Amino acid sequence: MAINLRGKSFLKLLDFSSQEIRYIIDLSKQFKKLKLTGTPHRYLDGKNIVLLFEKTSTRTRCSFEVAGRDLGMGVTYLDPGSSQMGKKESIADTARVLGRLYDGIEYRGFSQKIVEEMARFAGVPVWNGLTDEFHPTQMIADLLTIEEKLGCLKGLNFTYFGDARNNMGNSLMVACAKMGLNFTACAPKELFPDEKLVEICKKIAAENNSSITLTDDVKTSAKNADVIYTDIWLSMGEPDDMWEKRIKLLKPFQVNKNIMNLASNNAIFMHCLPSFHDTKTTIGKDISQKFNLNEMEVSDEVFESKQSVVFDEAENRMHTIKAIMYATLM
């Protein structure tokens, strides 16, 4: 069956079939080959896109900008202070204006409801660069990276350590369910994902002969895992006074060498970045001084190990975002 995603917004993976996700992954591989061989691919020459950011970013912004320009498009970046959206102009009105001027809109910000509303009114594809609930463009990059490193997706054992109800925990659970990976969220019970989303993912996973498991048993979760994934312990937008509570909750769930030793022989370590694996950042230094903790969600030993594929994963953001934009705009 031919896949046609033209005109469709990319808001969350729940909106896409396994076949459509597979199509985007395969398209990403083609674009990566073109990029690495220096083959021009200005297939969207003459189109224009706008990147609307209410949260700061390194990888998402740079990936969209480079991908857009590689495809021949004009790219406009609006930082948090450069738009009237939500202040002097409603989300719906902003979407209708931008949709008249641009061929596609990327939004990175807060509630999923905002990006959903933008998609309803824009009249052009809207791409979710991250919301509090979901991070779908990261998922395609993660799936591509896993397949590149391990040769397949279906049947792999995937374990996520950390806050399992944040946008990464939610999105990874959906991605694994859609593509047939056995997903385990290892977290304190109070940081388990929303029960409704869990039930939806369990049904999807069953259709793909895979499983969804929630547990706080660290050793069992790590044993025989093919992929070990973690994320920072405090998400963007959460108050700094939450650090102490979150550190106490999640310190036992840190990914370190003991965890990786329990995983399969060929296991890889993944992280969406940024990561607090040392004290070379302002936050890292501050946490070290306040809590005597030099490494947080992952030890520096694991982050810098041969098992770590975090920078391959980061590069793949560009190739997969290129595929998403091409598939929905061409």
Contacts in CASP RR format, 6 or more apart in sequence:
PFRMAT RR
TARGET T0000
AUTHOR 0000-0000-0000
METHOD contacts of the structure
MODEL  1
MAINLRGKSFLKLLDFSSQEIRYIIDLSKQFKKLKLTGTPHRYLDGKNIV
LLFEKTSTRTRCSFEVAGRDLGMGVTYLDPGSSQMGKKESIADTARVLGR
LYDGIEYRGFSQKIVEEMARFAGVPVWNGLTDEFHPTQMIADLLTIEEKL
GCLKGLNFTYFGDARNNMGNSLMVACAKMGLNFTACAPKELFPDEKLVEI
CKKIAAENNSSITLTDDVKTSAKNADVIYTDIWLSMGEPDDMWEKRIKLL
KPFQVNKNIMNLASNNAIFMHCLPSFHDTKTTIGKDISQKFNLNEMEVSD
EVFESKQSVVFDEAENRMHTIKAIMYATLM
1 19 0 8 1.000
3 19 0 8 1.000
3 20 0 8 1.000
3 23 0 8 1.000
3 327 0 8 1.000
5 20 0 8 1.000
5 23 0 8 1.000
5 24 0 8 1.000
5 327 0 8 1.000
5 328 0 8 1.000
6 327 0 8 1.000
6 328 0 8 1.000
6 329 0 8 1.000
6 330 0 8 1.000
7 124 0 8 1.000
7 125 0 8 1.000
7 328 0 8 1.000
7 329 0 8 1.000
8 15 0 8 1.000
8 125 0 8 1.000
8 328 0 8 1.000
9 15 0 8 1.000
9 119 0 8 1.000
9 122 0 8 1.000
9 125 0 8 1.000
9 126 0 8 1.000
9 127 0 8 1.000
9 128 0 8 1.000
9 328 0 8 1.000
10 125 0 8 1.000
10 126 0 8 1.000
10 127 0 8 1.000
10 128 0 8 1.000
10 136 0 8 1.000
10 137 0 8 1.000
10 324 0 8 1.000
10 328 0 8 1.000
11 112 0 8 1.000
11 115 0 8 1.000
11 116 0 8 1.000
11 119 0 8 1.000
11 126 0 8 1.000
11 127 0 8 1.000
11 128 0 8 1.000
11 134 0 8 1.000
11 136 0 8 1.000
12 112 0 8 1.000
12 128 0 8 1.000
12 133 0 8 1.000
12 134 0 8 1.000
12 136 0 8 1.000
12 171 0 8 1.000
12 174 0 8 1.000
13 21 0 8 1.000
13 134 0 8 1.000
13 136 0 8 1.000
13 139 0 8 1.000
13 171 0 8 1.000
13 174 0 8 1.000
13 175 0 8 1.000
13 178 0 8 1.000
14 174 0 8 1.000
14 200 0 8 1.000
16 24 0 8 1.000
16 178 0 8 1.000
17 178 0 8 1.000
18 178 0 8 1.000
18 179 0 8 1.000
18 180 0 8 1.000
18 208 0 8 1.000
21 140 0 8 1.000
21 143 0 8 1.000
21 175 0 8 1.000
21 178 0 8 1.000
21 179 0 8 1.000
22 179 0 8 1.000
23 327 0 8 1.000
24 140 0 8 1.000
24 320 0 8 1.000
24 323 0 8 1.000
24 324 0 8 1.000
24 327 0 8 1.000
25 140 0 8 1.000
25 143 0 8 1.000
25 144 0 8 1.000
25 147 0 8 1.000
25 320 0 8 1.000
25 323 0 8 1.000
27 323 0 8 1.000
27 326 0 8 1.000
27 327 0 8 1.000
28 140 0 8 1.000
28 141 0 8 1.000
28 144 0 8 1.000
28 316 0 8 1.000
28 319 0 8 1.000
28 320 0 8 1.000
28 322 0 8 1.000
28 323 0 8 1.000
29 144 0 8 1.000
29 319 0 8 1.000
30 323 0 8 1.000
31 41 0 8 1.000
31 319 0 8 1.000
31 322 0 8 1.000
31 323 0 8 1.000
31 326 0 8 1.000
32 144 0 8 1.000
32 316 0 8 1.000
32 319 0 8 1.000
33 39 0 8 1.000
34 40 0 8 1.000
34 41 0 8 1.000
35 41 0 8 1.000
35 70 0 8 1.000
35 318 0 8 1.000
35 319 0 8 1.000
35 322 0 8 1.000
41 70 0 8 1.000
41 71 0 8 1.000
42 70 0 8 1.000
42 71 0 8 1.000
42 72 0 8 1.000
43 71 0 8 1.000
43 72 0 8 1.000
43 326 0 8 1.000
43 330 0 8 1.000
44 68 0 8 1.000
44 71 0 8 1.000
44 72 0 8 1.000
44 73 0 8 1.000
44 103 0 8 1.000
44 325 0 8 1.000
44 326 0 8 1.000
44 329 0 8 1.000
44 330 0 8 1.000
45 71 0 8 1.000
45 72 0 8 1.000
45 73 0 8 1.000
46 72 0 8 1.000
46 73 0 8 1.000
46 74 0 8 1.000
47 71 0 8 1.000
47 72 0 8 1.000
47 73 0 8 1.000
47 74 0 8 1.000
47 103 0 8 1.000
47 104 0 8 1.000
47 329 0 8 1.000
48 73 0 8 1.000
48 74 0 8 1.000
48 75 0 8 1.000
48 76 0 8 1.000
48 101 0 8 1.000
48 102 0 8 1.000
48 103 0 8 1.000
48 104 0 8 1.000
49 64 0 8 1.000
49 68 0 8 1.000
49 73 0 8 1.000
49 74 0 8 1.000
49 75 0 8 1.000
49 76 0 8 1.000
49 102 0 8 1.000
49 103 0 8 1.000
49 104 0 8 1.000
49 105 0 8 1.000
49 106 0 8 1.000
49 325 0 8 1.000
50 75 0 8 1.000
50 76 0 8 1.000
50 77 0 8 1.000
50 78 0 8 1.000
50 98 0 8 1.000
50 101 0 8 1.000
50 102 0 8 1.000
50 104 0 8 1.000
50 105 0 8 1.000
50 106 0 8 1.000
51 61 0 8 1.000
51 64 0 8 1.000
51 65 0 8 1.000
51 75 0 8 1.000
51 76 0 8 1.000
51 77 0 8 1.000
51 78 0 8 1.000
51 106 0 8 1.000
51 108 0 8 1.000
52 78 0 8 1.000
52 83 0 8 1.000
52 85 0 8 1.000
52 94 0 8 1.000
52 98 0 8 1.000
52 105 0 8 1.000
52 106 0 8 1.000
52 107 0 8 1.000
52 108 0 8 1.000
53 61 0 8 1.000
53 77 0 8 1.000
53 78 0 8 1.000
53 79 0 8 1.000
53 80 0 8 1.000
53 108 0 8 1.000
53 109 0 8 1.000
54 80 0 8 1.000
54 85 0 8 1.000
54 107 0 8 1.000
54 108 0 8 1.000
54 109 0 8 1.000
54 110 0 8 1.000
55 80 0 8 1.000
55 108 0 8 1.000
55 109 0 8 1.000
55 110 0 8 1.000
55 130 0 8 1.000
55 236 0 8 1.000
55 237 0 8 1.000
56 80 0 8 1.000
56 236 0 8 1.000
57 108 0 8 1.000
57 129 0 8 1.000
57 130 0 8 1.000
58 273 0 8 1.000
58 274 0 8 1.000
59 273 0 8 1.000
59 314 0 8 1.000
59 317 0 8 1.000
60 106 0 8 1.000
60 108 0 8 1.000
60 129 0 8 1.000
60 130 0 8 1.000
60 137 0 8 1.000
60 317 0 8 1.000
60 321 0 8 1.000
61 77 0 8 1.000
61 108 0 8 1.000
62 318 0 8 1.000
63 137 0 8 1.000
63 317 0 8 1.000
63 318 0 8 1.000
63 321 0 8 1.000
64 75 0 8 1.000
64 106 0 8 1.000
64 127 0 8 1.000
64 129 0 8 1.000
64 321 0 8 1.000
64 325 0 8 1.000
65 75 0 8 1.000
65 77 0 8 1.000
66 318 0 8 1.000
67 318 0 8 1.000
67 319 0 8 1.000
67 321 0 8 1.000
67 322 0 8 1.000
67 325 0 8 1.000
68 74 0 8 1.000
68 75 0 8 1.000
68 322 0 8 1.000
68 325 0 8 1.000
69 75 0 8 1.000
70 322 0 8 1.000
71 322 0 8 1.000
71 325 0 8 1.000
71 326 0 8 1.000
73 103 0 8 1.000
73 325 0 8 1.000
76 102 0 8 1.000
83 94 0 8 1.000
84 94 0 8 1.000
85 91 0 8 1.000
85 94 0 8 1.000
86 94 0 8 1.000
89 97 0 8 1.000
91 114 0 8 1.000
91 117 0 8 1.000
91 118 0 8 1.000
91 121 0 8 1.000
92 117 0 8 1.000
92 120 0 8 1.000
92 121 0 8 1.000
93 121 0 8 1.000
94 118 0 8 1.000
95 105 0 8 1.000
95 117 0 8 1.000
95 118 0 8 1.000
95 119 0 8 1.000
95 120 0 8 1.000
95 121 0 8 1.000
95 122 0 8 1.000
95 123 0 8 1.000
95 126 0 8 1.000
96 121 0 8 1.000
96 122 0 8 1.000
96 123 0 8 1.000
98 105 0 8 1.000
98 122 0 8 1.000
99 105 0 8 1.000
99 122 0 8 1.000
99 123 0 8 1.000
99 124 0 8 1.000
102 124 0 8 1.000
103 124 0 8 1.000
103 125 0 8 1.000
103 329 0 8 1.000
104 122 0 8 1.000
104 124 0 8 1.000
104 125 0 8 1.000
104 126 0 8 1.000
104 127 0 8 1.000
104 325 0 8 1.000
104 329 0 8 1.000
105 118 0 8 1.000
105 122 0 8 1.000
105 124 0 8 1.000
105 125 0 8 1.000
105 126 0 8 1.000
105 127 0 8 1.000
106 126 0 8 1.000
106 127 0 8 1.000
106 129 0 8 1.000
107 114 0 8 1.000
107 115 0 8 1.000
107 118 0 8 1.000
107 126 0 8 1.000
107 127 0 8 1.000
107 128 0 8 1.000
107 129 0 8 1.000
107 131 0 8 1.000
108 128 0 8 1.000
108 129 0 8 1.000
108 130 0 8 1.000
108 131 0 8 1.000
109 115 0 8 1.000
109 129 0 8 1.000
109 130 0 8 1.000
109 131 0 8 1.000
109 132 0 8 1.000
110 131 0 8 1.000
110 132 0 8 1.000
110 237 0 8 1.000
111 131 0 8 1.000
111 132 0 8 1.000
111 133 0 8 1.000
112 128 0 8 1.000
112 131 0 8 1.000
112 132 0 8 1.000
112 133 0 8 1.000
112 134 0 8 1.000
114 131 0 8 1.000
115 126 0 8 1.000
115 128 0 8 1.000
115 131 0 8 1.000
118 126 0 8 1.000
119 126 0 8 1.000
125 325 0 8 1.000
125 328 0 8 1.000
125 329 0 8 1.000
127 137 0 8 1.000
127 321 0 8 1.000
127 324 0 8 1.000
127 325 0 8 1.000
127 328 0 8 1.000
128 134 0 8 1.000
128 135 0 8 1.000
128 136 0 8 1.000
128 137 0 8 1.000
129 135 0 8 1.000
129 136 0 8 1.000
129 137 0 8 1.000
130 137 0 8 1.000
130 138 0 8 1.000
130 167 0 8 1.000
131 167 0 8 1.000
132 166 0 8 1.000
132 167 0 8 1.000
132 235 0 8 1.000
133 167 0 8 1.000
133 170 0 8 1.000
134 167 0 8 1.000
134 170 0 8 1.000
134 171 0 8 1.000
134 174 0 8 1.000
135 167 0 8 1.000
135 168 0 8 1.000
135 171 0 8 1.000
135 272 0 8 1.000
136 171 0 8 1.000
137 317 0 8 1.000
137 320 0 8 1.000
137 321 0 8 1.000
137 324 0 8 1.000
138 168 0 8 1.000
138 171 0 8 1.000
138 272 0 8 1.000
138 317 0 8 1.000
139 171 0 8 1.000
139 172 0 8 1.000
139 174 0 8 1.000
139 175 0 8 1.000
140 320 0 8 1.000
140 321 0 8 1.000
140 323 0 8 1.000
140 324 0 8 1.000
141 313 0 8 1.000
141 314 0 8 1.000
141 316 0 8 1.000
141 317 0 8 1.000
141 319 0 8 1.000
141 320 0 8 1.000
141 321 0 8 1.000
142 172 0 8 1.000
142 175 0 8 1.000
142 229 0 8 1.000
142 270 0 8 1.000
142 272 0 8 1.000
142 313 0 8 1.000
142 316 0 8 1.000
143 153 0 8 1.000
143 175 0 8 1.000
143 179 0 8 1.000
144 316 0 8 1.000
144 319 0 8 1.000
144 320 0 8 1.000
145 270 0 8 1.000
145 309 0 8 1.000
145 312 0 8 1.000
145 313 0 8 1.000
145 316 0 8 1.000
146 153 0 8 1.000
146 156 0 8 1.000
146 158 0 8 1.000
146 181 0 8 1.000
146 227 0 8 1.000
146 268 0 8 1.000
146 270 0 8 1.000
147 153 0 8 1.000
148 312 0 8 1.000
148 316 0 8 1.000
149 268 0 8 1.000
149 309 0 8 1.000
149 312 0 8 1.000
150 156 0 8 1.000
150 226 0 8 1.000
150 227 0 8 1.000
150 266 0 8 1.000
150 268 0 8 1.000
153 179 0 8 1.000
153 180 0 8 1.000
153 181 0 8 1.000
154 179 0 8 1.000
154 180 0 8 1.000
154 181 0 8 1.000
154 208 0 8 1.000
154 209 0 8 1.000
154 210 0 8 1.000
155 180 0 8 1.000
155 181 0 8 1.000
155 182 0 8 1.000
155 209 0 8 1.000
155 210 0 8 1.000
156 181 0 8 1.000
156 182 0 8 1.000
156 226 0 8 1.000
156 227 0 8 1.000
157 181 0 8 1.000
157 182 0 8 1.000
157 184 0 8 1.000
157 224 0 8 1.000
157 225 0 8 1.000
157 226 0 8 1.000
157 227 0 8 1.000
157 264 0 8 1.000
158 172 0 8 1.000
158 176 0 8 1.000
158 181 0 8 1.000
158 182 0 8 1.000
158 183 0 8 1.000
158 184 0 8 1.000
158 225 0 8 1.000
158 226 0 8 1.000
158 227 0 8 1.000
158 229 0 8 1.000
159 184 0 8 1.000
159 186 0 8 1.000
159 221 0 8 1.000
159 222 0 8 1.000
159 225 0 8 1.000
159 227 0 8 1.000
159 228 0 8 1.000
159 229 0 8 1.000
159 263 0 8 1.000
160 168 0 8 1.000
160 169 0 8 1.000
160 172 0 8 1.000
160 173 0 8 1.000
160 183 0 8 1.000
160 184 0 8 1.000
160 185 0 8 1.000
160 186 0 8 1.000
160 187 0 8 1.000
160 229 0 8 1.000
160 230 0 8 1.000
160 231 0 8 1.000
161 186 0 8 1.000
161 187 0 8 1.000
161 218 0 8 1.000
161 221 0 8 1.000
161 228 0 8 1.000
161 229 0 8 1.000
161 230 0 8 1.000
161 253 0 8 1.000
161 254 0 8 1.000
161 255 0 8 1.000
161 259 0 8 1.000
161 297 0 8 1.000
162 185 0 8 1.000
162 186 0 8 1.000
162 187 0 8 1.000
162 191 0 8 1.000
162 230 0 8 1.000
162 231 0 8 1.000
162 233 0 8 1.000
162 250 0 8 1.000
162 253 0 8 1.000
162 297 0 8 1.000
163 169 0 8 1.000
163 187 0 8 1.000
163 191 0 8 1.000
163 231 0 8 1.000
163 233 0 8 1.000
163 235 0 8 1.000
163 246 0 8 1.000
163 250 0 8 1.000
164 173 0 8 1.000
164 185 0 8 1.000
164 186 0 8 1.000
164 187 0 8 1.000
164 191 0 8 1.000
164 192 0 8 1.000
164 193 0 8 1.000
164 214 0 8 1.000
165 187 0 8 1.000
165 191 0 8 1.000
165 192 0 8 1.000
165 193 0 8 1.000
165 194 0 8 1.000
166 231 0 8 1.000
166 235 0 8 1.000
167 235 0 8 1.000
168 229 0 8 1.000
168 231 0 8 1.000
168 272 0 8 1.000
169 185 0 8 1.000
169 193 0 8 1.000
169 231 0 8 1.000
170 193 0 8 1.000
170 194 0 8 1.000
170 197 0 8 1.000
172 183 0 8 1.000
172 229 0 8 1.000
173 183 0 8 1.000
173 185 0 8 1.000
173 193 0 8 1.000
173 197 0 8 1.000
173 198 0 8 1.000
173 201 0 8 1.000
173 212 0 8 1.000
174 197 0 8 1.000
174 201 0 8 1.000
174 204 0 8 1.000
175 181 0 8 1.000
176 182 0 8 1.000
176 183 0 8 1.000
176 201 0 8 1.000
176 205 0 8 1.000
176 210 0 8 1.000
176 212 0 8 1.000
177 183 0 8 1.000
177 201 0 8 1.000
177 202 0 8 1.000
177 204 0 8 1.000
177 205 0 8 1.000
177 208 0 8 1.000
177 210 0 8 1.000
177 212 0 8 1.000
178 204 0 8 1.000
178 208 0 8 1.000
179 208 0 8 1.000
180 205 0 8 1.000
180 208 0 8 1.000
180 209 0 8 1.000
180 210 0 8 1.000
181 210 0 8 1.000
181 227 0 8 1.000
182 210 0 8 1.000
182 211 0 8 1.000
182 213 0 8 1.000
183 201 0 8 1.000
183 205 0 8 1.000
183 210 0 8 1.000
183 211 0 8 1.000
183 212 0 8 1.000
183 213 0 8 1.000
184 213 0 8 1.000
184 214 0 8 1.000
184 215 0 8 1.000
184 221 0 8 1.000
184 225 0 8 1.000
185 192 0 8 1.000
185 193 0 8 1.000
185 212 0 8 1.000
185 213 0 8 1.000
185 214 0 8 1.000
185 215 0 8 1.000
186 215 0 8 1.000
186 216 0 8 1.000
186 217 0 8 1.000
186 218 0 8 1.000
186 221 0 8 1.000
186 222 0 8 1.000
186 253 0 8 1.000
187 214 0 8 1.000
187 216 0 8 1.000
187 250 0 8 1.000
187 253 0 8 1.000
188 216 0 8 1.000
188 249 0 8 1.000
188 250 0 8 1.000
188 253 0 8 1.000
189 216 0 8 1.000
190 249 0 8 1.000
191 249 0 8 1.000
191 250 0 8 1.000
192 198 0 8 1.000
192 214 0 8 1.000
193 214 0 8 1.000
198 212 0 8 1.000
198 214 0 8 1.000
201 212 0 8 1.000
202 211 0 8 1.000
202 212 0 8 1.000
205 211 0 8 1.000
205 212 0 8 1.000
213 221 0 8 1.000
215 221 0 8 1.000
218 252 0 8 1.000
218 253 0 8 1.000
218 259 0 8 1.000
219 262 0 8 1.000
222 228 0 8 1.000
222 259 0 8 1.000
222 260 0 8 1.000
222 262 0 8 1.000
222 263 0 8 1.000
223 262 0 8 1.000
223 263 0 8 1.000
224 262 0 8 1.000
224 263 0 8 1.000
224 264 0 8 1.000
225 262 0 8 1.000
225 263 0 8 1.000
225 264 0 8 1.000
225 267 0 8 1.000
226 263 0 8 1.000
226 264 0 8 1.000
226 266 0 8 1.000
226 267 0 8 1.000
226 268 0 8 1.000
227 267 0 8 1.000
227 268 0 8 1.000
227 270 0 8 1.000
228 255 0 8 1.000
228 259 0 8 1.000
228 260 0 8 1.000
228 263 0 8 1.000
228 267 0 8 1.000
228 268 0 8 1.000
228 269 0 8 1.000
228 270 0 8 1.000
229 269 0 8 1.000
229 270 0 8 1.000
229 271 0 8 1.000
230 253 0 8 1.000
230 254 0 8 1.000
230 255 0 8 1.000
230 271 0 8 1.000
230 297 0 8 1.000
230 298 0 8 1.000
231 271 0 8 1.000
231 272 0 8 1.000
231 297 0 8 1.000
232 274 0 8 1.000
232 275 0 8 1.000
232 276 0 8 1.000
232 296 0 8 1.000
232 297 0 8 1.000
233 243 0 8 1.000
233 246 0 8 1.000
233 247 0 8 1.000
233 250 0 8 1.000
233 276 0 8 1.000
233 296 0 8 1.000
233 297 0 8 1.000
234 240 0 8 1.000
234 242 0 8 1.000
234 243 0 8 1.000
234 246 0 8 1.000
243 287 0 8 1.000
243 290 0 8 1.000
243 291 0 8 1.000
244 290 0 8 1.000
244 291 0 8 1.000
247 287 0 8 1.000
247 291 0 8 1.000
247 293 0 8 1.000
247 296 0 8 1.000
250 297 0 8 1.000
251 293 0 8 1.000
254 295 0 8 1.000
254 296 0 8 1.000
254 297 0 8 1.000
254 298 0 8 1.000
254 299 0 8 1.000
255 269 0 8 1.000
255 297 0 8 1.000
255 298 0 8 1.000
255 299 0 8 1.000
255 302 0 8 1.000
256 295 0 8 1.000
256 298 0 8 1.000
256 299 0 8 1.000
256 301 0 8 1.000
256 302 0 8 1.000
257 299 0 8 1.000
257 301 0 8 1.000
257 302 0 8 1.000
259 302 0 8 1.000
260 267 0 8 1.000
260 269 0 8 1.000
260 302 0 8 1.000
260 305 0 8 1.000
260 307 0 8 1.000
267 307 0 8 1.000
268 307 0 8 1.000
268 308 0 8 1.000
268 309 0 8 1.000
269 298 0 8 1.000
269 302 0 8 1.000
269 303 0 8 1.000
269 305 0 8 1.000
269 307 0 8 1.000
269 308 0 8 1.000
269 309 0 8 1.000
269 310 0 8 1.000
270 309 0 8 1.000
270 310 0 8 1.000
270 313 0 8 1.000
271 297 0 8 1.000
271 298 0 8 1.000
271 303 0 8 1.000
271 308 0 8 1.000
271 310 0 8 1.000
271 313 0 8 1.000
272 313 0 8 1.000
273 310 0 8 1.000
273 313 0 8 1.000
273 314 0 8 1.000
274 281 0 8 1.000
275 297 0 8 1.000
275 298 0 8 1.000
275 303 0 8 1.000
275 310 0 8 1.000
276 283 0 8 1.000
276 284 0 8 1.000
276 287 0 8 1.000
276 295 0 8 1.000
276 296 0 8 1.000
276 297 0 8 1.000
277 295 0 8 1.000
277 296 0 8 1.000
277 297 0 8 1.000
277 298 0 8 1.000
277 299 0 8 1.000
277 300 0 8 1.000
277 302 0 8 1.000
277 303 0 8 1.000
277 304 0 8 1.000
278 284 0 8 1.000
278 294 0 8 1.000
278 295 0 8 1.000
278 300 0 8 1.000
279 285 0 8 1.000
279 287 0 8 1.000
279 288 0 8 1.000
279 294 0 8 1.000
284 296 0 8 1.000
287 293 0 8 1.000
287 296 0 8 1.000
288 294 0 8 1.000
302 308 0 8 1.000
303 310 0 8 1.000
END
